[in-house]
């Protein structure tokens, strides 16, 4: 079998193995060279991990970044399948069971455990979509009680934005694929039963991330949610552009081991690609998002830029599975053919919250979910699944999910608390320290667990009307006696709900990341996923973590694309509406708000308006020391008699704020000329200093033109000032130069604000 694509000019277009043509993997994934060494501008965002939250946050940044952010996603795994495994016909892909140490070989094809732990964990699914390809889909909101220990701003944000995520993942509308006689009868009976169990708060429809009905006429439903499909779609959209301007890449087999930083800024990502060490340079403008799971993101942060708080506050969930069956007759007269039913029951203890994921079906099996979580390919199998004419009992499972309380003061010397640290004695295959995970239920946790398990039995007996109507499944058989404590409990690490070790907060001394997910101690690093939770509550973390990932994506996009000041207008439109080329060359539109010069020499000018007194701000970046461009202001209308020469009118009668770090003077064929250097008003006012950033990084011009005065700031530093316009006009158009073939300069966020006469007079005084 071929495993990896070859690098370089002989890269295989599509691989063919003994049994398959790898179109899916090839059309979604890129090699390291294709993504990194294509001659394009540096990436604006690097996401580490293409699992549940990495794929999601990458897609959101790609979509929300006004179409101008380049995003690179690095994942240690391979491409496996394009959507949730239960949306596919049965192909034998299963989640792995829990282990405490890496067995040295992948389990269930892609599952690995990169950490050492005191309890068993299934680990990570090393593939695009990660564990979202396998997850159960229960997605409850956090309640007010769950959120009481969260910052108030996040409480408001989640309550306001939950529904957008619910609609996206299929939770809203609720139960659009669960209905019918069994559901109605069970819900009615459950509402009565919950009133007699003191710790139960109420029953709700099942918040399942499954879209069963069409979201709009003529639109297919999404089925069971995974983050893989939305990411796949974004990648294929981005693949329509050449690699050097393409805005989204996924590179598999790229295992990130460390993030290098200087003075609190990530400047390099160390990784192993197909076993070979690589370093990806990162600029201060580039956002690096850790989304490699709670444990691996924490390990990476501890290895790269540790603080004393990292790794504390580890939480998971207390999980039990109480399975019962009761006579069908308890629910009245029901049809012989029954499908599955599901609902959510919430409860509280003095120590914390819990809920039950309740599923039911008339099946002669302890697995009440077997008709619910899989694609059914034909009618014969459907009839087989639904047939229940000979079975007179309803099987019900109460999957209890109980809250664990985090300890923000936990230390790695206390085995009775929960924490993550770097192992002092074990390293991985790349020579890096593995994470060590200590997960322990405290006395309060155990007390909550006991209350939750008792509530499940009390609910079962209340549903049945008579305790003798209930049979309990444990020890592999049905029993008439309720299960003893511990018989129905899963291991602490089996829920995939690890959370809290990089928690959010406003105080850098009391939290690890801020409310947008940015690390307090690192300017350009973020975390996405349940690791950022201050507290866990009892709800599955997926809905909350996805909603917070939207916030992080929006924060990254907003930082790259700041809103204009009041009264300013944006001149760059997606189709360059209102702009016209003069001379040769052109500008290419990249996304919605970035344009890039190509060829030349020419000028792209804004024809719709003239500007007299104004302030202008624009971001620009170059990629090569020989790149050359400029921002032109106050030049007259360019004629159409000789379009190839039109641009010269702007040079002769307008003002050019120069972009050329070399300061090249064509008249003397020398460099270093202040009159020709970046920030200079070309040949009219010299640049006092060179304050542009290294190649590939975004720079900002702030240009103020008031009467005869033109002032230029570059990256916040005053660099030139023209007080005598030498007879040139004080009003005119704005333009951007493309200088010569091979020169590539990008522009974005071009905002102009006209300044009134009164304001101008006030400034003149």
N, C-alpha and C positions, 0 to 999 in steps of 0.2 A: 504493500500500500504506500502511495505517496503521502507524506505528511505535510511538508511545507513547500511553499513556492520558492523557486530560485530567485535570487536578487539580481538586479542589473538589467542589461539589455536583453538577456535571454529569459526574462521572466515568463512563466507559462501563462497563457491567457486563461484557460480553464483546464483544471486537472481532471483526468479520468482514471479512476481506480478500477479494480477488478469488477466491481459491482455498480458503480455510480459515476455520474458526471457532476462534479462539484460546482454547479452553477450558483447555488445559494451562497456558499461560503465565499466564492470568488467575487460575486457581485456585491457583497457586503463588506468584505475585509480587504485590506491593503497591506502590502509588505512595508517594512520599515523604510526602505529607500523610496518607495512610491509616495509615502506620506511626508517624510522628513527631508529628502534630498531632491525635491522637484523644482527647486529654484523659486518657490513662492515666498511670500512674506512670512515672518514668524507667526506662530499661532497665538491667538488672543486668549485661548482657554485650553488647558490640558486637564482632562478628566481621567482619574486613575480608577479603573474598574468599570466594566460594562455590564454589571449585574442589575439587580432590581432598581437601584437608585442611580447608579452611574449612567446607565443607558437613558434613564428618564431625565436626569438633570442635563445631560448633554443635548438631548433633543429639545428641551425647553430653552436652553441658551441659544441653540441654533435658530429656533423659531422666534424667540423674543428679542434677540440681539439686533433688531432692525435690519436683519439680513446682511450684516457686515462683519460678524465675528467669525474667525477661523477657529474651529474646534477640533482637537485631537483627542481621541479616546484610546487609552492603552489598557489592554487586558491580558492577564497571564494565561487565559484559556484559549479555546478554539471556538469556532462556530459549530453549533450542534443542530438546533432546529430553529425555525423562524417564529414560532409562537408557543403558547402553553402546550405541554405534552398531552393534556386532556382534551384539547381541541383537535387532536390528530387521531386517526384510527389507531388501534392498539399496536404499538411497535416495540414494547418492552423496555421503555425508559422509566426508571423508578428512582425515587429519592433514596439516598444511602442511609444506613443505620448509624447509630452513634458509636464513636470510638474515642479513646482518650489521647491517642498519639498517631501520627502519620504512619500508616502501614507500609509506605514506600511504593505503592502502586495505586493508580486511580480506582475508585470503587464506582460501580454503576457508570462506567465510561468516563465521567468528568468530575466525580466528587473527590475532594481532597481535604485533609485537615492540616493546615499550615501551622497550627499552634499545639502546645502541650497543655493539658488541663487535668484538673482533679476529678472532673465528671465527664461523661461521654457527650460528644457533640457530633452531629452528622457532618459538620464542616461546611465547605463552600462548593458550589457548582461552578467549576471553571469553564465558563462558556458565555457567549452573548446572552443576556437576559438573566443569567445566574439562577438564583433560587426562585425568581419570579416565574420560571418555566414550570415549577413544581408546586408552588404555594397553594394553600387551601382556598384562599379568596375571601375569607371573612374580613370585613373592613369596617368595624364600628368606629364611630366618633368617640373622642374623649369627652366625657361629661364635665359639667362644672366641678363636680367633686374630684374627678380625675385631674383637672387642671388647676386645682387650688394652689399647688406649689410651683406653678409656672409663672414667669414674668407676665404682668398684666397686658403688655403690648402683644405678646404672643397669644394670650388667651383671646384677645379681640381679633387678631389676625386669623387664627384658626376658625373661630366661629363664623367669620365673614367669608372665608375662602374654602371651607370644607366642601361646599356643594359643587363648586366648579370641578374639583377633583373627583367627587362622587359621580358626576355625570360622565367624566372622561373614562373612568374605569368600570362603569356599568352598575354601580351601587344605586344610582338614581336613574330611572324609577326602580324602587325596591321590589323584590319578589316578582319581577316581570317574567321569570321562568318557573316560579313556584306558586301553584294555586291548586284549586280543586277541593274535593270533598275531604280528603285526609287533612289537608292544611287547615281548612275551615274548622273541622271538628277538633283538631289538636290545639289550635290557637284558642278556641273557646274554652276548652278544658283547662288549658294552661293558665289562662287569665283567672280562672276560679282557683286553681291550685296555688298560684303564687300568693294569694291573699292569706293563706294559712301557714306560710313559711316565713317566720319573722325577719330573716335577713335578706329576703328577696325584695327588690325595689319595683320590678315590673317586667312585662314581656313586650318585645318589639318584633317587627318583621325582620327577617334575616338580611343584614347588610352585606350582601354577597357581590363580589367584583365579577359579575357575569352579566353580559347584556344579552338577554334572550329575545327581545323584540326590536324591531327596526327603530333606530333613533329618529328617522325621518322617512317620509314616503320614498320608496325606491332605493333606500340605503340599506346595505346589509348590516346585521348586528355584528358586534365585535367578538362575541362568545366570551370565554373566560379570559380575564385580563392578564397580560404579561407586558412588561415594558419593552420587550423585544420588537413587536410589530411597529410601534411608533418610531423607534430608533431606526429600524430597517427602512422604513419609508423615507425618513429624513436623509439617510445615507444615499439612497438611490436618487433622490432629488438632487443632492449635492454632486453626485457623480456625473450629472449632465454637463458640468464645467470641466475644463482642463485641470489637471492636477495642480498646476502652479497657482491657480486662483480658486480651486475647490475649497469649500468651507467646512467640510465634516469628513473625518477619516476615523476608521477603526483599525487599529493594528493589534492582531492577536499574538499570542506567544511572547508578549512583552511584559516581563515580570519586574515591576518597579521595586527596588530595594531600599532606596534612600533619596531624600530631597535635600540638596545642598543649598545653604543660604548664607548670605552675607549681610550683617546689620539688619536682620529681620526681614530680608527679602529673598525669596526663592530665586536662585539663579541657574540651577542645573538639576535635572532629573537623572538619577543613575538607575539603569535598568539592565536586564539581560534579555536580549532578543534571540530566540532560538539558541540559548546558551552562551551567546557572545555579549560581553559587556559593552554597553553604549552609554553615552551621556548626551542628553538633549538640553541644549541651552535654553534658558527661560529669561525673559525680560521682566523688569518690574511691572510692566503693563499687563503681563500675562497672569490670569487667574489659574491657580492649580487647585483642583477639587479632589479631595480624598473621598472616594466612594467605593472602597474595596471591602465593605462590611464593617460592622462595629469593631470587631477584634483586629482585623488587619489594618484598618485605617488608624486605629490607636497604636498598633505596633509601628506603623510607618511614622506617625507623629513622634512617638517616643524615641525612635531611632534617629530622627532628623532634627527636631527642634523641641526637646522635652521641656516640660514645666512640672513642678511638683504635683499639680492637680490631675494631670493626665492619667487615665487608667482607674481612677476612683469612680465611685457611684455606679459600678456595674450592676445591671439589673437584667433579669429575664422574667419568665413567668412560671408560676406553679401550675402544673397541668395534671388533670385526672380525666379518665374516661370511664364513666359509669354507664354501662350498657344494660338495659332491661328489656323485657317484653311483657306485654299485658294483653288480655283478650281483646279481640277486635270489637266485641259486643259492648265494651265499656264506652266506646265512642258512638253508639247508636247503630243505625243501619247504614252501612257503607257499601259502595259498589264492590264487586268482586275484584275488578282490576284497579289497582292503586299505584300511583307514582309516589315519589318521595316528597317529604315536607321538611321545612326548616324554619327556625325562629331563634331569636336571641332573648335570653333572660339575664337581667342584671341584678347584682346584689352587693351588699356592703357588710363589712365587719368592722369592729373597732380599730383594727390594724390597717385595713386597706380595702380595695374593691375587688370584686370578682364578676365573671359572667359565665353563662353556659351557652355554648353553641349546640343547639338542640336539633338533631336530625331524626327522622322517622320514616319507616317504610314497612310494608307488609311483606317481609322477606324472611325465609327460614335460614337466617344467618345473623351473626352478631354485628355485621357491617351494614348499618342502615344507610350508609352513603353510597353503596355500590351502584345504585341507579342514577346517582346525581352528578358525579364528577367524571364523566367521560363522554366522548363522542360516540354516538350509536350509528353505525354505518348502514344498517338495513332493517327492513320491517320484521324479518324473522327474528333477529336478535332483540329488537324492541319488544316484540310479543313475549319473548322469553323473559326479558327483564321485568316486564310489568305484570306478568301472569301471577296471580296470587289466589286463585280459586280454591286451592286445597290447603291454604294456610290460614289459620284463624287467629293469629296473633299479630300485633304490631310491635316491631323492634324499634326502640328509641335509645339514642345515645346522648348522654349529657357530657359534652366535652367541657370540663371546667378550666377556666383560665383565670388564675389568681395573681394579684399584684405582689411583686417583691419590692421592698423599700430599699432604695439605694443609700449608700453610706459615703458621703462626700469627704469624710475624714478617714476612710479606710487606708490601711497601710499594708504593704506586702509582707509584713511580719505577723499579721493576724489571719490565721487560716479560718477563723470563724466568720470573717466578713468576705465580701465579694470585691475583686479587683483584677486588673490586668497589669502585668509588668513584663519586661524583657527577661528572658531566661538567662541566668548567668552560666549555664552549663550545656546548653544545646544550641546548635546552629543549623541552618537549613542548607540546602544544596548549593546556595550561592555564598555561603560563609557568613550570612547575617544571623543575628540572634533571633530565635523564634520568640513569639509571645508566649507567656505562661498565664493561663486563665484559672483563677480560683473563684468558683461559684458556690456559695454556701447559703442555705436557708437559715435565717436567724430564728430565735424563739418566737418572735412576733409573726414571721412568715409561716412557721409551722402551725401556729394557732389559727391563722387565717385559712390555711390549707384544710385543717380539721373542720372548720365551720363550713367551708365550701363543699367538702365531700358529704357532710351531713345534710346540707341543703339539697344536694342531688337526690339522696335517698328519700328525704321528706317530700320532695316534689314528685318523685316516682310514685310513692304511696298515695299522695293526694290525687294524682292523676287517675290511679287505678281504683280509687274509692274504697278499697279494702286491701290491706297489706298482703293478704293471701293471694291476691290476683297478680302479684309481681314476681317475676323470675329475674335473677341477676346473673350476668355472665362474668366469670372470673375463673382462674386456674384451668382455662380451656373448656369448661363445661357450664351448663346452666344450673343455677342453685336457687333454692327457695329462701336462703338466709342471706341478708345483705353482706356485702364484702367487708372483711376486716380492714382496719386502717392500713393504708399502704398498698393494698392489693390492686388498686386501679390507677395507681400513680405512675406517671412517666418520669424519666430522669430530668433533672433541672436544666440540662443543656439541650434538650430535644425539641424545643419549640421554634427555633430559628428567630427568637425575639430578643437577642442580646442588645442592650441599649445603655446609653447614659454616660459613657466614659469620656466623652468630649462635650459635655453639656453646655447649653446656651445660657448666657446671662449678660447683664450690663456691666458688671464689675469684674475687671480683669483679675482681681485678687480672689474672686469667689466663683469663677467659671472659666471654661477653656476657650469657647468661641463666643462671638457676639450674637446678636439676635438675627443677623443675616447668615450666620454660619461661618464667618471669617475668624480665624484664630487671632486671639488678642495679641499674641507676640509675633505674628508674621503678617506682613502687609498684604501679601498676595496669595495666601493659602486659605482654603475653605474646606469644610466637611459637610457631607450630605448623607442622610440616613438616620436610623434611630440612635446612633452614637451621640447625637446632639440633644437628646431629650433630657430635660432637667429631672423629670419624674416619669414613670412608665404608665401608671394606671393599670387597668386590667385589659384594656382593648388591644387587639393585635396592632402592632405599630405601623402597618403599611400605609393606611390612609393618612395618618398624621405625618409620617416621614415624607410621603410624596407631596403633601401640601406644603411642608416646610421646604422641600426641594424646589418648588415653584418660587418660593420667596428668595431662596439663594440665587436661583437663575436670574430672577428679575433684578436682584441687587448687582450681580456681575454685569448684566446688560446695561443697567442704568449708569454704573460707574464708567463704562466704556462710551456711553452715549448720554452725556449729561443734558438735562433739559435747558433750553435757551433761557437767558435772562428775560425778565418781563419786558414785553414790547419788541423783542427780537423775532425775526422770521428765519426759517430755514430755507436756504436756496437750492439745496441738492434734492431733487426728486428722483424716484426710481427710474423714470424714463427720460431723465434730464429735460423735463418740460421747461421751456423758456430759455434753454441754452442753445448755442449754435457754435459750430467750429469755423475758425478762420485759419488759413494756412494748411499745412499738411499734418499727418498723424491723426490721432483720435483719443478719446477717453472712453474706457470700458466701464460699464456699470457692474459693480460687484455687490450682490444683495440689494438692499433698499437705499443705503445711505453712504456707500463708499464708491468712489470712482478712481480709476487708475490710468495714468498717462501711457500712451503707446506711440512710438514714432515721433516724428516732428520734422521741422519745427513749426509750431502752430499755437493757437490760443482758443480755448473754450470760453466763450463769453456769455454773460447773462443779459439777454436782450430786452427783458420785460420792464426794466426800470433803470433809472439813473440815480446815483446817490451823491449827495453833496457832503453834509456833515453826518458822520455815522461812526459807529464802532463795529468792528468785524472780528469775529473769532473763528478759527478753523484749525482742525487737527490735520497733520500731514506726517508721512514717514517715507523714507527712501530705503533702498536695500543694497545699494552699491555706492562706493565712494565717488564714482563718476556720474551718479544721477544728478539731474539738474532740473529745476522748475522755478516757479515763482507765482505770487499772487499779485495780479494787476488791479489797480483801482483808478478811478477818475479819468478814464480814457473816453474819447468821443465815439460815436457810432462808427462801426467799421463798415466801409463801403463794399459793394459787390462787383466793382469793375474788374478786379483781379484778386479773386479769393485767396490765391497762393501768397499774396503779399499783404493782405489785410492786417495781419497781426503786427506788422511793423509800425502801424499808426499808433497802436497802444504803447509800443516801446518809445516812440518819438514824442508822444504827447501825454501819455499817462505816467503812472508810477508803478514800478515793480518792486515788491518786497521779495528779495532774492532767496532761493533755496539752492545752495551750493557750498557745502562745508569746505571744499578746497579753496574757495575764493579765487577761482580761475579768471585771469584777465586775458581775453583773446588778443587784445592789442599788443601786449608785451609777451604773450605766451608764457606767463608765470602764474604761480599760485600764491595764496596768502594775502591777496588784496582785500583790505577792509571794505572797499567800495563794491566788491563783487562777492562778498561772503554772505552766508546765510544770515538773514536778519537785516542786511543793508537795504536801503532804498536805492536800488541799483544805479550806480554812478552819480547819485545825488547826495546821499547821506551815508557815511561809513558805519559799519557795525562796530560798536565799541568792544565787543567780545563775542566769542563763539559759545553759545549755551545750548546748542542742539544736543539731543541724546544720541547714544550709539545707534548705528545702523539697525533698522528694523523696528525701532521703538517709535511710539507716537509722540510727536511734538505739537505744541500749541502756539499759534500766532495770535496775539491780541493787537489789533491795529486800530488806532483812533485817528480819524481825520476830521479836524475841526478848523474851518477856515484855512489859513495858510500853514497850519501846523499838522504834521503827520508824525505820530509816535508809534513805535513798534516795540512790543514785548515778545520775547521768545521764552516759553516755559516759565513765565512769571518774572523774567529779568528784563529790564529796559535795555535795548540794544541799539536803537537808532532813533534820531529825531531830526526831522526836516522842518526848518522854519522859513525857508525861502523857496517857493515853488518855481522860481525862474520863469515866470510867464506861462506855466502849464495850467490847465483848467482846474477849477476847484469843484467841479461836478462831473460825473460821468459814470461809466459802467464798471462792472467787476468781472474779472476773468482769471482763468487758471492756465498756466503754460505747460505744454508738452514740448520738450526741448530738442531731443535728437533720438534717432533710432537706437534702441537698447536702454534708454533711460526710462525708469519706471518709478513714479512717485504717486502715492495714494493720498486722497483727501477724504475727510468725512467731517460731519458736524460743522458745516459752514453756516454760521448765524450772523445776521446783519441787523443792527438796530439804528434807525434814523434818529438823529439828534436835532431837536427843534431849535429855532433861532434864539429863543430865550435861554435855553440851556447853553447853547454855544456862547452867547454873550456873557453869561455868568461864569463859564469856564475861562473865557478870555480875560476877564478881570482878575 
